[in-house]
Amino acid sequence: VLEGPRSSESVGVPPRSQRWPCTWKTWKFSPSARTSHCTVSPVRARVADDVWALEGRGYGWRIRVTGRAPLGRAHVLPVPLPSEKRNSAGAIEHLSGELEVEVSRFGRHVWSDHSPQAALEHGGLDRAEAELRRRGVPVGETGAAPE
């Protein structure tokens, strides 16, 4: 997600584990976010076709989030383009991914977990169109099931 006049990237991760000791519901990653307990900033992100790697830190906290999903098992979904009154391929949805999270404070392990089920997404019209072409889907189609 791009936000603000400088188009900085921002990502939120809602943890779904009862073992996480933080009372907030979302970890916020953003170069412009206020840092306080359970908010991590700044963030480094590396995203490829099949890997999402985020690392954030602030006030002694460090969080690492790694997601993995094979590109061939992703759905290519249409998104509406209201100004053009049509749909276009625009989202690559990985519904069979996995996710690992590690949280530490001042170098000491606080919490970690692994989920074998994670939904991960790539966005972008060009990226989705390129994936359709890679799969051999005819021009004009706006979506595709996993390979």
Order of alpha helices (4+ residues) and beta strands (2+ residues): beta-beta-beta-beta-beta-beta-beta-beta-beta-beta-alpha
